[in-house]
Amino acid sequence: MPLKIRVRPEEKFYAGGAVLKNVGKHSADLLILSDSPVLRDDYLMNTEDRGASDAAEVYFLLQILYLFKGKGQPLDGLVIQTIRNFASIYPSLTGQIDNIIQHLEAGEAFKALRLGHEILATQNKTITLTSLTTL
């Protein structure tokens, strides 16, 4: 099924193995006709950023599964086990982690990635608040 996206000026996005950027001064409407993974700039994580927090490590793994169509691949089991270990460290996230694993097992890697993005945003906000209170 085709995917229509609007790309803001200067926005980058990943589509089917390439990182693209709208270099124009206006938004661009694009239609992705193939079944390729697509991620907007705010969902893309560089390898340098993955060590920023435990949630960043998990998110990076989810991103890899999504971008490389993980369903049923040997790496899937390792990623799921890593995510379970993350849940044991952060028991308050067990429900969200269970949902992520359900999506992965159902082959819904983007839904799992979106939930991982929420966890990452929450943990980043907590880290920032903690840093500010220690100043």
JOHUKA-V630288 format. One record per helix or strand. SS is the DSSP state (~ for helix, > for strand). FROM is the first residue (numbers start at 1). TO is the last residue. If there is no record, write none. Layout:
BEGIN
{{SS;FROM;TO} {SS;FROM;TO}}
END
This chain:
BEGIN
{{>;3;7} {>;12;15} {>;18;21} {>;28;32} {>;38;40} {~;41;43} {~;47;49} {~;54;67} {~;74;89} {~;91;105} {~;109;133}}
END
